Amino acid sequence: MKPKDFNERLSAAKDAKQAMAAKFQQRPAHDDPAVVQRRIARAAVSAARDVRVAEREAKRLAENARLAAEREALAADHAAQEERTAAEQEASQARLEAERKAARDARYAARKARQ
């Protein structure tokens, strides 16, 4: 393999620059119908993507609202159940106290009757 001399290297660099310039000049202009068509297609795809993202966000928000409502309902049911339990305990305690008082009164009346 023979080493390249200076003139060959200069001409190779010149040819490479010309090839790059030709490649750049082959690019279609901004007002070319194909470029405009691709830009419109990309805009349509982007708009459709934005719509899908908005729909997903709306579904996510609706699901979060539904879950929050379920949690609220469960909390309300739990609170109502606790209230019922507390009321039943109070009623049971009052009934038990009344039974104790009645038994005490009966013992007192029996003792008075014996005297």
N, CA, C and O atoms as CSV, one atom per row, in Angstrom:
chain,resi,resn,atom,element,x,y,z
A,1,MET,N,N,0.833,-1.160,0.000
A,1,MET,CA,C,0.000,0.000,0.000
A,1,MET,C,C,0.889,1.239,0.000
A,1,MET,O,O,1.768,1.402,0.847
A,2,LYS,N,N,0.639,2.080,-0.947
A,2,LYS,CA,C,1.450,3.282,-1.121
A,2,LYS,C,C,0.860,4.409,-0.286
A,2,LYS,O,O,-0.346,4.647,-0.349
A,3,PRO,N,N,1.681,5.108,0.496
A,3,PRO,CA,C,1.146,6.230,1.270
A,3,PRO,C,C,0.694,7.353,0.347
A,3,PRO,O,O,1.275,7.587,-0.713
A,4,LYS,N,N,-0.359,8.039,0.778
A,4,LYS,CA,C,-0.899,9.130,-0.041
A,4,LYS,C,C,-0.043,10.373,0.148
A,4,LYS,O,O,0.416,10.686,1.247
A,5,ASP,N,N,0.152,11.070,-0.971
A,5,ASP,CA,C,0.899,12.318,-0.833
A,5,ASP,C,C,-0.052,13.457,-0.486
A,5,ASP,O,O,-1.263,13.254,-0.395
A,6,PHE,N,N,0.480,14.623,-0.297
A,6,PHE,CA,C,-0.283,15.765,0.194
A,6,PHE,C,C,-1.407,16.145,-0.757
A,6,PHE,O,O,-2.520,16.429,-0.313
A,7,ASN,N,N,-1.140,16.155,-2.040
A,7,ASN,CA,C,-2.152,16.547,-3.035
A,7,ASN,C,C,-3.315,15.553,-3.054
A,7,ASN,O,O,-4.469,15.950,-3.216
A,8,GLU,N,N,-3.014,14.268,-2.891
A,8,GLU,CA,C,-4.088,13.270,-2.863
A,8,GLU,C,C,-4.976,13.466,-1.629
A,8,GLU,O,O,-6.199,13.344,-1.700
A,9,ARG,N,N,-4.341,13.768,-0.511
A,9,ARG,CA,C,-5.128,14.010,0.707
A,9,ARG,C,C,-5.980,15.261,0.566
A,9,ARG,O,O,-7.127,15.275,1.012
A,10,LEU,N,N,-5.443,16.313,-0.044
A,10,LEU,CA,C,-6.221,17.536,-0.259
A,10,LEU,C,C,-7.414,17.265,-1.170
A,10,LEU,O,O,-8.520,17.740,-0.910
A,11,SER,N,N,-7.192,16.511,-2.225
A,11,SER,CA,C,-8.300,16.238,-3.146
A,11,SER,C,C,-9.346,15.338,-2.480
A,11,SER,O,O,-10.538,15.498,-2.739
A,12,ALA,N,N,-8.922,14.386,-1.623
A,12,ALA,CA,C,-9.878,13.527,-0.916
A,12,ALA,C,C,-10.723,14.367,0.054
A,12,ALA,O,O,-11.930,14.156,0.169
A,13,ALA,N,N,-10.094,15.307,0.742
A,13,ALA,CA,C,-10.834,16.180,1.658
A,13,ALA,C,C,-11.807,17.054,0.877
A,13,ALA,O,O,-12.944,17.264,1.300
A,14,LYS,N,N,-11.341,17.571,-0.292
A,14,LYS,CA,C,-12.208,18.410,-1.124
A,14,LYS,C,C,-13.410,17.606,-1.609
A,14,LYS,O,O,-14.539,18.097,-1.598
A,15,ASP,N,N,-13.162,16.370,-2.034
A,15,ASP,CA,C,-14.251,15.504,-2.507
A,15,ASP,C,C,-15.237,15.206,-1.366
A,15,ASP,O,O,-16.448,15.196,-1.584
A,16,ALA,N,N,-14.731,14.966,-0.169
A,16,ALA,CA,C,-15.600,14.692,0.982
A,16,ALA,C,C,-16.466,15.906,1.295
A,16,ALA,O,O,-17.656,15.769,1.580
A,17,LYS,N,N,-15.860,17.111,1.241
A,17,LYS,CA,C,-16.631,18.332,1.504
A,17,LYS,C,C,-17.709,18.528,0.442
A,17,LYS,O,O,-18.836,18.910,0.756
A,18,GLN,N,N,-17.358,18.265,-0.817
A,18,GLN,CA,C,-18.335,18.415,-1.883
A,18,GLN,C,C,-19.463,17.396,-1.738
A,18,GLN,O,O,-20.620,17.710,-2.017
A,19,ALA,N,N,-19.136,16.180,-1.304
A,19,ALA,CA,C,-20.174,15.156,-1.103
A,19,ALA,C,C,-21.111,15.567,0.024
A,19,ALA,O,O,-22.324,15.387,-0.075
A,20,MET,N,N,-20.544,16.125,1.107
A,20,MET,CA,C,-21.395,16.592,2.218
A,20,MET,C,C,-22.279,17.743,1.777
A,20,MET,O,O,-23.456,17.791,2.134
A,21,ALA,N,N,-21.727,18.674,1.003
A,21,ALA,CA,C,-22.513,19.801,0.511
A,21,ALA,C,C,-23.630,19.312,-0.408
A,21,ALA,O,O,-24.755,19.805,-0.332
A,22,ALA,N,N,-23.328,18.349,-1.271
A,22,ALA,CA,C,-24.341,17.821,-2.185
A,22,ALA,C,C,-25.440,17.114,-1.401
A,22,ALA,O,O,-26.622,17.222,-1.726
A,23,LYS,N,N,-25.030,16.390,-0.366
A,23,LYS,CA,C,-26.026,15.697,0.451
A,23,LYS,C,C,-26.933,16.696,1.155
A,23,LYS,O,O,-28.143,16.488,1.243
A,24,PHE,N,N,-26.348,17.784,1.658
A,24,PHE,CA,C,-27.147,18.802,2.324
A,24,PHE,C,C,-28.082,19.499,1.343
A,24,PHE,O,O,-29.227,19.796,1.683
A,25,GLN,N,N,-27.599,19.763,0.122
A,25,GLN,CA,C,-28.424,20.450,-0.869
A,25,GLN,C,C,-29.542,19.567,-1.385
A,25,GLN,O,O,-30.530,20.080,-1.911
A,26,GLN,N,N,-29.417,18.251,-1.252
A,26,GLN,CA,C,-30.466,17.342,-1.696
A,26,GLN,C,C,-31.668,17.355,-0.759
A,26,GLN,O,O,-32.757,16.921,-1.136
A,27,ARG,N,N,-31.473,17.851,0.462
A,27,ARG,CA,C,-32.581,17.894,1.413
A,27,ARG,C,C,-33.698,18.768,0.883
A,27,ARG,O,O,-33.439,19.829,0.316
A,28,PRO,N,N,-34.946,18.333,1.059
A,28,PRO,CA,C,-36.064,19.150,0.554
A,28,PRO,C,C,-36.232,20.419,1.397
A,28,PRO,O,O,-35.864,20.455,2.571
A,29,ALA,N,N,-36.786,21.436,0.786
A,29,ALA,CA,C,-37.002,22.718,1.472
A,29,ALA,C,C,-38.170,22.603,2.439
A,29,ALA,O,O,-38.914,21.623,2.414
A,30,HIS,N,N,-38.327,23.612,3.290
A,30,HIS,CA,C,-39.396,23.599,4.292
A,30,HIS,C,C,-40.789,23.667,3.668
A,30,HIS,O,O,-41.760,23.189,4.256
A,31,ASP,N,N,-40.888,24.260,2.476
A,31,ASP,CA,C,-42.198,24.373,1.834
A,31,ASP,C,C,-42.453,23.247,0.835
A,31,ASP,O,O,-43.422,23.299,0.078
A,32,ASP,N,N,-41.601,22.243,0.828
A,32,ASP,CA,C,-41.796,21.085,-0.046
A,32,ASP,C,C,-43.064,20.339,0.411
A,32,ASP,O,O,-43.255,20.160,1.614
A,33,PRO,N,N,-43.928,19.904,-0.510
A,33,PRO,CA,C,-45.174,19.228,-0.126
A,33,PRO,C,C,-44.953,17.973,0.736
A,33,PRO,O,O,-45.739,17.698,1.643
A,34,ALA,N,N,-43.904,17.232,0.458
A,34,ALA,CA,C,-43.646,16.033,1.258
A,34,ALA,C,C,-43.289,16.412,2.702
A,34,ALA,O,O,-43.730,15.759,3.648
A,35,VAL,N,N,-42.497,17.457,2.857
A,35,VAL,CA,C,-42.109,17.911,4.197
A,35,VAL,C,C,-43.334,18.440,4.934
A,35,VAL,O,O,-43.528,18.149,6.115
A,36,VAL,N,N,-44.154,19.212,4.241
A,36,VAL,CA,C,-45.372,19.748,4.854
A,36,VAL,C,C,-46.294,18.610,5.268
A,36,VAL,O,O,-46.881,18.636,6.350
A,37,GLN,N,N,-46.418,17.608,4.394
A,37,GLN,CA,C,-47.276,16.460,4.697
A,37,GLN,C,C,-46.770,15.717,5.938
A,37,GLN,O,O,-47.568,15.344,6.797
A,38,ARG,N,N,-45.454,15.497,6.043
A,38,ARG,CA,C,-44.891,14.818,7.220
A,38,ARG,C,C,-45.107,15.648,8.479
A,38,ARG,O,O,-45.404,15.106,9.544
A,39,ARG,N,N,-44.956,16.971,8.355
A,39,ARG,CA,C,-45.170,17.848,9.516
A,39,ARG,C,C,-46.622,17.767,9.985
A,39,ARG,O,O,-46.882,17.731,11.188
A,40,ILE,N,N,-47.565,17.737,9.051
A,40,ILE,CA,C,-48.983,17.621,9.397
A,40,ILE,C,C,-49.257,16.273,10.050
A,40,ILE,O,O,-49.994,16.194,11.032
A,41,ALA,N,N,-48.665,15.212,9.504
A,41,ALA,CA,C,-48.865,13.873,10.082
A,41,ALA,C,C,-48.307,13.817,11.505
A,41,ALA,O,O,-48.941,13.249,12.395
A,42,ARG,N,N,-47.123,14.403,11.726
A,42,ARG,CA,C,-46.547,14.417,13.077
A,42,ARG,C,C,-47.421,15.219,14.033
A,42,ARG,O,O,-47.588,14.835,15.191
A,43,ALA,N,N,-47.980,16.331,13.556
A,43,ALA,CA,C,-48.862,17.133,14.403
A,43,ALA,C,C,-50.122,16.346,14.765
A,43,ALA,O,O,-50.602,16.426,15.896
A,44,ALA,N,N,-50.655,15.589,13.808
A,44,ALA,CA,C,-51.848,14.778,14.079
A,44,ALA,C,C,-51.542,13.684,15.099
A,44,ALA,O,O,-52.333,13.435,16.009
A,45,VAL,N,N,-50.390,13.036,14.941
A,45,VAL,CA,C,-49.992,11.992,15.889
A,45,VAL,C,C,-49.810,12.598,17.285
A,45,VAL,O,O,-50.226,12.014,18.286
A,46,SER,N,N,-49.191,13.764,17.335
A,46,SER,CA,C,-48.976,14.434,18.622
A,46,SER,C,C,-50.304,14.820,19.276
A,46,SER,O,O,-50.467,14.672,20.487
A,47,ALA,N,N,-51.245,15.309,18.482
A,47,ALA,CA,C,-52.562,15.677,19.020
A,47,ALA,C,C,-53.291,14.444,19.537
A,47,ALA,O,O,-53.916,14.484,20.597
A,48,ALA,N,N,-53.207,13.343,18.781
A,48,ALA,CA,C,-53.863,12.095,19.220
A,48,ALA,C,C,-53.225,11.602,20.517
A,48,ALA,O,O,-53.926,11.122,21.408
A,49,ARG,N,N,-51.905,11.718,20.628
A,49,ARG,CA,C,-51.217,11.312,21.848
A,49,ARG,C,C,-51.678,12.182,23.024
A,49,ARG,O,O,-51.925,11.672,24.117
A,50,ASP,N,N,-51.790,13.480,22.798
A,50,ASP,CA,C,-52.257,14.380,23.863
A,50,ASP,C,C,-53.666,14.011,24.315
A,50,ASP,O,O,-53.970,14.057,25.507
A,51,VAL,N,N,-54.528,13.643,23.362
A,51,VAL,CA,C,-55.897,13.241,23.708
A,51,VAL,C,C,-55.870,11.972,24.553
A,51,VAL,O,O,-56.582,11.874,25.552
A,52,ARG,N,N,-55.047,10.999,24.152
A,52,ARG,CA,C,-54.954,9.755,24.923
A,52,ARG,C,C,-54.418,10.010,26.326
A,52,ARG,O,O,-54.893,9.415,27.293
A,53,VAL,N,N,-53.435,10.888,26.438
A,53,VAL,CA,C,-52.885,11.224,27.764
A,53,VAL,C,C,-53.956,11.878,28.620
A,53,VAL,O,O,-54.081,11.568,29.805
A,54,ALA,N,N,-54.733,12.785,28.027
A,54,ALA,CA,C,-55.798,13.453,28.770
A,54,ALA,C,C,-56.869,12.447,29.205
A,54,ALA,O,O,-57.384,12.529,30.320
A,55,GLU,N,N,-57.202,11.499,28.324
A,55,GLU,CA,C,-58.188,10.474,28.688
A,55,GLU,C,C,-57.681,9.612,29.837
A,55,GLU,O,O,-58.427,9.312,30.769
A,56,ARG,N,N,-56.407,9.212,29.770
A,56,ARG,CA,C,-55.842,8.410,30.861
A,56,ARG,C,C,-55.854,9.187,32.169
A,56,ARG,O,O,-56.156,8.630,33.224
A,57,GLU,N,N,-55.529,10.464,32.100
A,57,GLU,CA,C,-55.530,11.297,33.306
A,57,GLU,C,C,-56.942,11.419,33.873
A,57,GLU,O,O,-57.136,11.359,35.087
A,58,ALA,N,N,-57.925,11.592,32.992
A,58,ALA,CA,C,-59.311,11.687,33.449
A,58,ALA,C,C,-59.754,10.370,34.086
A,58,ALA,O,O,-60.437,10.375,35.110
A,59,LYS,N,N,-59.367,9.243,33.484
A,59,LYS,CA,C,-59.714,7.943,34.073
A,59,LYS,C,C,-59.057,7.778,35.430
A,59,LYS,O,O,-59.674,7.279,36.371
A,60,ARG,N,N,-57.800,8.201,35.527
A,60,ARG,CA,C,-57.078,8.079,36.791
A,60,ARG,C,C,-57.738,8.934,37.870
A,60,ARG,O,O,-57.890,8.492,39.009
A,61,LEU,N,N,-58.127,10.149,37.514
A,61,LEU,CA,C,-58.787,11.023,38.479
A,61,LEU,C,C,-60.143,10.459,38.895
A,61,LEU,O,O,-60.514,10.523,40.067
A,62,ALA,N,N,-60.884,9.904,37.927
A,62,ALA,CA,C,-62.185,9.307,38.248
A,62,ALA,C,C,-62.011,8.105,39.168
A,62,ALA,O,O,-62.788,7.919,40.105
A,63,GLU,N,N,-61.004,7.299,38.905
A,63,GLU,CA,C,-60.744,6.132,39.753
A,63,GLU,C,C,-60.340,6.565,41.164
A,63,GLU,O,O,-60.776,5.978,42.154
A,64,ASN,N,N,-59.501,7.600,41.240
A,64,ASN,CA,C,-59.112,8.113,42.560
A,64,ASN,C,C,-60.324,8.646,43.315
A,64,ASN,O,O,-60.446,8.439,44.523
A,65,ALA,N,N,-61.220,9.334,42.607
A,65,ALA,CA,C,-62.427,9.861,43.256
A,65,ALA,C,C,-63.315,8.711,43.732
A,65,ALA,O,O,-63.882,8.767,44.823
A,66,ARG,N,N,-63.433,7.665,42.901
A,66,ARG,CA,C,-64.249,6.515,43.290
A,66,ARG,C,C,-63.656,5.828,44.515
A,66,ARG,O,O,-64.383,5.466,45.440
A,67,LEU,N,N,-62.350,5.651,44.524
A,67,LEU,CA,C,-61.704,5.020,45.672
A,67,LEU,C,C,-61.847,5.870,46.930
A,67,LEU,O,O,-62.046,5.339,48.023
A,68,ALA,N,N,-61.747,7.187,46.778
A,68,ALA,CA,C,-61.913,8.071,47.928
A,68,ALA,C,C,-63.343,7.982,48.466
A,68,ALA,O,O,-63.558,7.976,49.678
A,69,ALA,N,N,-64.317,7.913,47.554
A,69,ALA,CA,C,-65.713,7.783,47.988
A,69,ALA,C,C,-65.925,6.451,48.702
A,69,ALA,O,O,-66.639,6.389,49.703
A,70,GLU,N,N,-65.309,5.388,48.190
A,70,GLU,CA,C,-65.421,4.086,48.862
A,70,GLU,C,C,-64.799,4.144,50.257
A,70,GLU,O,O,-65.361,3.623,51.221
A,71,ARG,N,N,-63.630,4.785,50.352
A,71,ARG,CA,C,-62.988,4.904,51.665
A,71,ARG,C,C,-63.858,5.701,52.623
A,71,ARG,O,O,-63.975,5.349,53.797
A,72,GLU,N,N,-64.470,6.774,52.129
A,72,GLU,CA,C,-65.357,7.586,52.967
A,72,GLU,C,C,-66.552,6.759,53.432
A,72,GLU,O,O,-66.949,6.819,54.595
A,73,ALA,N,N,-67.120,5.982,52.502
A,73,ALA,CA,C,-68.280,5.158,52.854
A,73,ALA,C,C,-67.893,4.110,53.886
A,73,ALA,O,O,-68.635,3.869,54.838
A,74,LEU,N,N,-66.735,3.486,53.701
A,74,LEU,CA,C,-66.276,2.492,54.669
A,74,LEU,C,C,-66.019,3.132,56.029
A,74,LEU,O,O,-66.345,2.554,57.066
A,75,ALA,N,N,-65.439,4.319,56.021
A,75,ALA,CA,C,-65.176,5.013,57.284
A,75,ALA,C,C,-66.492,5.377,57.968
A,75,ALA,O,O,-66.608,5.266,59.188
A,76,ALA,N,N,-67.483,5.811,57.188
A,76,ALA,CA,C,-68.785,6.148,57.760
A,76,ALA,C,C,-69.460,4.900,58.321
A,76,ALA,O,O,-70.043,4.944,59.405
A,77,ASP,N,N,-69.385,3.781,57.584
A,77,ASP,CA,C,-69.949,2.524,58.086
A,77,ASP,C,C,-69.254,2.086,59.369
A,77,ASP,O,O,-69.901,1.633,60.314
A,78,HIS,N,N,-67.946,2.222,59.392
A,78,HIS,CA,C,-67.187,1.838,60.576
A,78,HIS,C,C,-67.572,2.710,61.765
A,78,HIS,O,O,-67.739,2.210,62.877
A,79,ALA,N,N,-67.713,4.021,61.529
A,79,ALA,CA,C,-68.099,4.934,62.603
A,79,ALA,C,C,-69.510,4.613,63.099
A,79,ALA,O,O,-69.768,4.642,64.302
A,80,ALA,N,N,-70.423,4.306,62.172
A,80,ALA,CA,C,-71.794,3.960,62.556
A,80,ALA,C,C,-71.809,2.663,63.352
A,80,ALA,O,O,-72.538,2.533,64.335
A,81,GLN,N,N,-70.996,1.707,62.916
A,81,GLN,CA,C,-70.909,0.441,63.643
A,81,GLN,C,C,-70.369,0.665,65.054
A,81,GLN,O,O,-70.863,0.073,66.013
A,82,GLU,N,N,-69.358,1.516,65.176
A,82,GLU,CA,C,-68.810,1.823,66.501
A,82,GLU,C,C,-69.856,2.507,67.376
A,82,GLU,O,O,-69.960,2.222,68.569
A,83,GLU,N,N,-70.639,3.420,66.768
A,83,GLU,CA,C,-71.704,4.090,67.529
A,83,GLU,C,C,-72.741,3.086,68.010
A,83,GLU,O,O,-73.172,3.127,69.162
A,84,ARG,N,N,-73.143,2.168,67.101
A,84,ARG,CA,C,-74.115,1.158,67.490
A,84,ARG,C,C,-73.564,0.274,68.609
A,84,ARG,O,O,-74.275,-0.050,69.559
A,85,THR,N,N,-72.311,-0.106,68.491
A,85,THR,CA,C,-71.696,-0.940,69.516
A,85,THR,C,C,-71.650,-0.192,70.850
A,85,THR,O,O,-71.959,-0.759,71.898
A,86,ALA,N,N,-71.266,1.074,70.801
A,86,ALA,CA,C,-71.206,1.866,72.028
A,86,ALA,C,C,-72.601,2.022,72.634
A,86,ALA,O,O,-72.758,1.937,73.851
A,87,ALA,N,N,-73.620,2.250,71.788
A,87,ALA,CA,C,-74.986,2.403,72.289
A,87,ALA,C,C,-75.481,1.082,72.895
A,87,ALA,O,O,-76.137,1.069,73.937
A,88,GLU,N,N,-75.151,-0.028,72.220
A,88,GLU,CA,C,-75.550,-1.325,72.761
A,88,GLU,C,C,-74.860,-1.599,74.096
A,88,GLU,O,O,-75.470,-2.141,75.017
A,89,GLN,N,N,-73.598,-1.224,74.193
A,89,GLN,CA,C,-72.884,-1.416,75.453
A,89,GLN,C,C,-73.488,-0.553,76.557
A,89,GLN,O,O,-73.639,-1.007,77.691
A,90,GLU,N,N,-73.831,0.686,76.227
A,90,GLU,CA,C,-74.448,1.568,77.214
A,90,GLU,C,C,-75.807,1.010,77.651
A,90,GLU,O,O,-76.130,1.016,78.839
A,91,ALA,N,N,-76.609,0.522,76.678
A,91,ALA,CA,C,-77.916,-0.041,77.004
A,91,ALA,C,C,-77.751,-1.289,77.857
A,91,ALA,O,O,-78.493,-1.489,78.819
A,92,SER,N,N,-76.791,-2.124,77.511
A,92,SER,CA,C,-76.535,-3.331,78.284
A,92,SER,C,C,-76.084,-2.977,79.696
A,92,SER,O,O,-76.513,-3.596,80.671
A,93,GLN,N,N,-75.224,-1.985,79.793
A,93,GLN,CA,C,-74.735,-1.542,81.112
A,93,GLN,C,C,-75.890,-0.982,81.938
A,93,GLN,O,O,-75.991,-1.265,83.132
A,94,ALA,N,N,-76.769,-0.185,81.307
A,94,ALA,CA,C,-77.917,0.388,82.025
A,94,ALA,C,C,-78.874,-0.722,82.466
A,94,ALA,O,O,-79.379,-0.698,83.588
A,95,ARG,N,N,-79.124,-1.703,81.573
A,95,ARG,CA,C,-79.993,-2.819,81.924
A,95,ARG,C,C,-79.395,-3.616,83.082
A,95,ARG,O,O,-80.105,-3.978,84.020
A,96,LEU,N,N,-78.104,-3.888,83.018
A,96,LEU,CA,C,-77.428,-4.628,84.081
A,96,LEU,C,C,-77.494,-3.854,85.405
A,96,LEU,O,O,-77.710,-4.437,86.467
A,97,GLU,N,N,-77.307,-2.550,85.322
A,97,GLU,CA,C,-77.378,-1.713,86.534
A,97,GLU,C,C,-78.798,-1.728,87.101
A,97,GLU,O,O,-78.983,-1.790,88.317
A,98,ALA,N,N,-79.800,-1.670,86.219
A,98,ALA,CA,C,-81.188,-1.713,86.680
A,98,ALA,C,C,-81.495,-3.060,87.327
A,98,ALA,O,O,-82.189,-3.112,88.343
A,99,GLU,N,N,-80.985,-4.157,86.747
A,99,GLU,CA,C,-81.200,-5.479,87.343
A,99,GLU,C,C,-80.538,-5.569,88.717
A,99,GLU,O,O,-81.114,-6.122,89.654
A,100,ARG,N,N,-79.331,-5.025,88.832
A,100,ARG,CA,C,-78.637,-5.029,90.121
A,100,ARG,C,C,-79.416,-4.228,91.160
A,100,ARG,O,O,-79.548,-4.639,92.313
A,101,LYS,N,N,-79.936,-3.065,90.724
A,101,LYS,CA,C,-80.695,-2.228,91.645
A,101,LYS,C,C,-81.981,-2.930,92.073
A,101,LYS,O,O,-82.370,-2.870,93.239
A,102,ALA,N,N,-82.641,-3.601,91.114
A,102,ALA,CA,C,-83.874,-4.313,91.444
A,102,ALA,C,C,-83.580,-5.450,92.416
A,102,ALA,O,O,-84.344,-5.668,93.357
A,103,ALA,N,N,-82.489,-6.176,92.205
A,103,ALA,CA,C,-82.126,-7.265,93.112
A,103,ALA,C,C,-81.794,-6.705,94.494
A,103,ALA,O,O,-82.192,-7.282,95.506
A,104,ARG,N,N,-81.070,-5.587,94.545
A,104,ARG,CA,C,-80.730,-4.960,95.825
A,104,ARG,C,C,-82.000,-4.497,96.530
A,104,ARG,O,O,-82.148,-4.695,97.736
A,105,ASP,N,N,-82.912,-3.884,95.789
A,105,ASP,CA,C,-84.174,-3.427,96.382
A,105,ASP,C,C,-84.994,-4.612,96.895
A,105,ASP,O,O,-85.617,-4.536,97.954
A,106,ALA,N,N,-84.986,-5.706,96.131
A,106,ALA,CA,C,-85.723,-6.901,96.556
A,106,ALA,C,C,-85.125,-7.451,97.843
A,106,ALA,O,O,-85.854,-7.845,98.753
A,107,ARG,N,N,-83.782,-7.478,97.919
A,107,ARG,CA,C,-83.153,-7.951,99.161
A,107,ARG,C,C,-83.499,-7.023,100.322
A,107,ARG,O,O,-83.778,-7.487,101.428
A,108,TYR,N,N,-83.482,-5.729,100.078
A,108,TYR,CA,C,-83.814,-4.771,101.133
A,108,TYR,C,C,-85.261,-4.947,101.574
A,108,TYR,O,O,-85.546,-4.930,102.771
A,109,ALA,N,N,-86.188,-5.116,100.618
A,109,ALA,CA,C,-87.605,-5.298,100.948
A,109,ALA,C,C,-87.815,-6.613,101.724
A,109,ALA,O,O,-88.615,-6.666,102.658
A,110,ALA,N,N,-87.088,-7.669,101.329
A,110,ALA,CA,C,-87.212,-8.946,102.034
A,110,ALA,C,C,-86.693,-8.804,103.456
A,110,ALA,O,O,-87.292,-9.346,104.385
A,111,ARG,N,N,-85.601,-8.092,103.643
A,111,ARG,CA,C,-85.058,-7.908,104.975
A,111,ARG,C,C,-86.032,-7.103,105.834
A,111,ARG,O,O,-86.215,-7.406,107.013
A,112,LYS,N,N,-86.657,-6.082,105.249
A,112,LYS,CA,C,-87.647,-5.283,105.989
A,112,LYS,C,C,-88.860,-6.131,106.335
A,112,LYS,O,O,-89.455,-5.980,107.402
A,113,ALA,N,N,-89.220,-7.028,105.415
A,113,ALA,CA,C,-90.408,-7.859,105.648
A,113,ALA,C,C,-90.128,-8.845,106.791
A,113,ALA,O,O,-91.038,-9.164,107.556
A,114,ARG,N,N,-88.911,-9.321,106.919
A,114,ARG,CA,C,-88.582,-10.239,108.013
A,114,ARG,C,C,-88.582,-9.535,109.356
A,114,ARG,O,O,-88.880,-10.171,110.368
A,115,GLN,N,N,-88.279,-8.320,109.407
A,115,GLN,CA,C,-88.198,-7.621,110.696
A,115,GLN,C,C,-89.533,-7.288,111.202
A,115,GLN,O,O,-89.657,-6.698,112.275
